[in-house]
Amino acid sequence: MTAAVMTDRPAAYTPPAQYKLSAAGLLRSEWTKLWSLRSTWIVLLCAVVFSAGLGALIASSVPSDQAIGGAGAAIDFSMAGISLASVFVAVLGILTVTGEYSTGSIRSTMSAAPKRLSVLWAKAAVYGAVVAVLFGAMVFLTFFMTQAIFSGTELGGVSLGDEGVLRALLGYAAMIVYLALLALGIGSILRNSAGSIGFYIGVIMILPQLATLLPWNWVSDVTPYAPGNVPNTLLMVDPAGASLSVGESWLWMGVWLVVTYGLAGVLLKRRDV
């Protein structure tokens, strides 16, 4: 006869009855997930290099006899790479959401935070803060770097104290944060990487520009309110001739974010993950 051997079977883990993921814990988890991906480092590095590098390249390519126009022209030349950088940042914002759906890890995330909406807010807060800090510093670094290139020309005497310059630089930083958050919200709605990126580039970026080619007068009245166009006033040193005022630009940026995240929140609560 053989004696039966008793083995201890580990009990399944059950969280405490009063277990609740804190807001700090949720933010920390989103921070860890964001920086644990190699794509985050690559995309953000490419965005910084392209934005600062392209601005410096364009600034150094302006002939001295054509480097005129004052603060407005100096800012336009300096920040020429921001539009390209915003595409990198928007794509990464989309992937921070859709990547979890494609791998299925979103189920674990939602199990830890069953109210779901807190996950969306945490993702937006962490990514928005990273973009704000990184590109806020990059905007000012690029400005001072290009001013050094412009030394000796009429564009080289621009300072932060000049009227409208500081507001325009802050506007560029605000614009790229706004577009990053808008893209993240679109990713939360569509849940598909290719579809979200295609929608962002096609509808948010390209469609308003193509619409201006249509022969209807009302189109020119509507396109300034398109999601991708509303930050444009913030980028101007002198916004006197802009379609939207500075206050209206901020207002419509808020409106589009509220609409996007409102829809994303409703769908997140109603759809199965």
C-alpha positions, 0 to 999 in steps of 0.5 A: 500500500502507498500512503497518500501524500497531502499537499497544500494547495495555495488559496486563491487571492481575494482582495480585502473587502474594503479594497479600493484603488486610490487616485494616487495609485491609479495615477502611479499605475498609468505613469508606470504603463506610459514609461514602460513602453519603448514607443513612448521614449521613441515617439516623444524623442522624435517629436522633440527632435523634429520640432526643435530641429526643424525650427532651427533648420528653417531659421538658419535657412532664412536669408539675412536680407529676408529676415524681416517681419518682427516678432510675428515672423520670428515666432512663425519661423521658430515654431515651424516644427510644432505642427509635425511634433503634434502628430507624433504626440497625438499618435502616442496619445491614441496608442496609450489607450488603444494599445491596452485594448489590442493586447487585452490588458484593459480588462485587468485595468478595469478590474482594478478600477471598476468605475472605469471613468477614473481610468480615463481621467488618470490617463488624460492627467498623466499624459497631459502633464507629461506633454505640458512639461516636455513641450513647454520646455521645448517651446522656450528652448527652441525660441531662444535657440532660434533667436541666437540664429537670428542674431544680427537680423531684424528677427533677432531682437525679439524678447519675451517682454515684447507684446504678444510674444510670451502669450504666443509661446504659451499658446503653442504649448497649450495647443500641443497639449490640447491636441494630445488630449483630443487624440487620447479622447478619440482613441478612447471612443474608437478603441482601434489604433488604425481607425483612431489615427486615420480619423485624427489625421483625416478629419481633425487635420486635413479635412478643415484645410480641404474644406477651405477649397470649397466654393461656399462662403459659409465654409470659411465661417465654419472652419475656424471652429473645427477642433483642429483650428480653434487653437490657431488664434493662440499662436499669433503675436497679434491676433487682431485679424483672427477669426476667433478672439483669444478668449473664444479660442480657449472656450472652443478648445474647452468645448471640444474636449468636453464633447470628446471626453463626455462621449468617451465616458458614456461609451466607456460606461456602456460598452464591454471591455 
